[in-house]
Amino acid sequence: MKSPLRSRYDVVIVGGGPAGLAAALGARQAGVEHILIVDREIEAGGILNQCIHSGFGLHYFKEELTGPEYAERFIRNVQSDQVEILTDSYVLDISPALQLEIISGGYGHLQLQAQSVVLAMGCRERTRGSIRTPGFRPAGVMTAGLAQKMVNMHGVLPGRRIAILGSGDIGLIMARRLSLEGCDVTGVYELQPHCSGLTRNQVQCLDDFGIPLHLSATVAFIHGRDRVERLTIAPVNHELIPDLSRSWDVACDTLLLSIGLIPENELSTRLRLRMDPATGGPQVTSNLETSLPGVFACGNVLHVHDLVDFVSEESLRAGRFAGEVAIGMRRPSDNISLQAGENIASCVPQSLSPDREQIIYLRVKRPLKNCVLTIGDRYEKSFRMLVPAEMIRLTLAPELLDRYFGEMLKIDVRLREAT
Ligand SMILES: Cc1cc2nc3c(=O)[nH]c(=O)nc-3n(C[C@H](O)[C@H](O)[C@H](O)COP(=O)(O)OP(=O)(O)OC[C@H]3O[C@@H](n4cnc5c(N)ncnc54)[C@H](O)[C@@H]3O)c2cc1C
């Protein structure tokens, strides 16, 4: 017998991945009573359920876990905290007055009222359509994450001879997984002159298995009418244009795409939240609150993370702030705007408050060696190596921000290669 749902909740969280689960724990820490997580899948855990490899939790739990193990720890805590989890249920819409419209396998059409909402919908993979690869449209072209779900959750191989376009982490992990499953992985082809996945994944998934990584190269044509038969691979010039005069063919029956992730922000755009084109997610304050008061965002829907540990840390805070707002507690508004400067691709949050310690996440535009990161005129930190694949996490003490108080000063984040 299903327990009846309430019509009003203090905090409703959209998405039951690691972000949504941690946000629920954060909301509970704030002291709110009624918390609901809604997820469209049949069980909570998000993308972690298909990530059966180890490498999760090194920062957060100080031990190496698989994705499902990491998710299980949070699900247990959420359950023992009496948080309600509504699975097999899709959030169709959220009104500016925070009424959620949900279509649920168990309950049918639902409308619920929330005091505050946390967006934790994660992200999805870019497909062939988004890069318009020339060629035929045979079977055997799919995203690396779909192949991961097929192999790890359904025990089905996507093919036998595999090529991978893009060196994102999912592609690297699938190169290793498919080698272990007995497939022949011909190589990984990356448009940029550098690998876009984590260095540890490049070493552990490609180098350790002897899988070649071809940088500054792309798939210029897909051959095969019913099934992929071969690919034409071409090197690209500095403008990323393929040079067909130097192309070569690779025989394979499957092409996996690992060409980037897009935050799932359909609900956010329908809510007309102010978005940040650099992250693909909503703009947020240091409380992780979006431009609509009472709506918070965290995890991959806010900006793509490479480590789940940072997702959990950020989402605990988002849930706590959402909980505080639900019980009528408001922290002072931010009065310092944070702007990505030279060599910085993105920064989150987009504004800061000097009333407490601040955590900011940054990504660089290109690999940089021996560089100095500066924030305003009072913060400097040296790095030996920075790469776009690895998010930078910084904590800023209130004393550092104090002098900017009340001035609405822009903080510029810049990177300069040391001379
Ligand atoms: C293939 C892969 C490998 C990875 N490997 C590692 C690793 O080795 N180590 C590591 O630390 N990190 C790794 N990561 C990163 C980490 O797993 C992610 O950063 C993390 O899962 C993001 O959490 P999330 O909750 O934001 O998103 P997700 O895990 O994607 O969860 C989002 C949830 O929201 C639900 N949802 C979306 N829209 C709606 C809606 N409208 N209504 C209801 N539900 C909705 C989805 O069904 C999903 O369950 C990996 C990620 C991927 C994709």
The ligand as an ORCA input file, in Angstrom:
! r2SCAN-3c Opt
* xyz 0 1
  C      29.692      8.019    -16.989
  C      30.137      8.826    -15.838
  C      31.239      8.438    -15.098
  C      31.629      9.152    -13.964
  N      32.700      8.726    -13.244
  C      33.025      9.375    -12.085
  C      34.078      8.881    -11.231
  O      34.754      7.913    -11.546
  N      34.309      9.522    -10.056
  C      33.573     10.611     -9.689
  O      33.798     11.152     -8.604
  N      32.599     11.118    -10.489
  C      32.289     10.528    -11.667
  N      31.281     11.002    -12.469
  C      30.607     12.257    -12.109
  C      29.423     12.099    -11.178
  O      28.844     10.834    -11.303
  C      28.400     13.146    -11.505
  O      29.049     14.393    -11.365
  C      27.181     13.066    -10.586
  O      26.504     11.852    -10.779
  C      26.191     14.215    -10.862
  O      25.134     14.138     -9.941
  P      23.711     14.813    -10.216
  O      22.840     14.377     -9.094
  O      23.890     16.260    -10.477
  O      23.186     14.201    -11.586
  P      22.647     12.734    -11.940
  O      23.454     11.682    -11.288
  O      22.579     12.724    -13.434
  O      21.161     12.715    -11.339
  C      20.111     13.515    -11.856
  C      18.793     12.805    -11.604
  O      17.721     13.692    -11.933
  C      16.674     12.944    -12.569
  N      15.852     13.898    -13.341
  C      16.236     14.742    -14.330
  N      15.205     15.483    -14.768
  C      14.115     15.106    -14.034
  C      12.745     15.516    -14.026
  N      12.288     16.489    -14.823
  N      11.900     14.904    -13.159
  C      12.369     13.926    -12.300
  N      13.658     13.505    -12.275
  C      14.519     14.087    -13.125
  C      17.459     11.950    -13.433
  O      16.671     10.852    -13.755
  C      18.617     11.568    -12.488
  O      18.283     10.457    -11.678
  C      30.898     10.302    -13.603
  C      29.793     10.712    -14.361
  C      29.424     10.006    -15.469
  C      28.239     10.490    -16.303
*
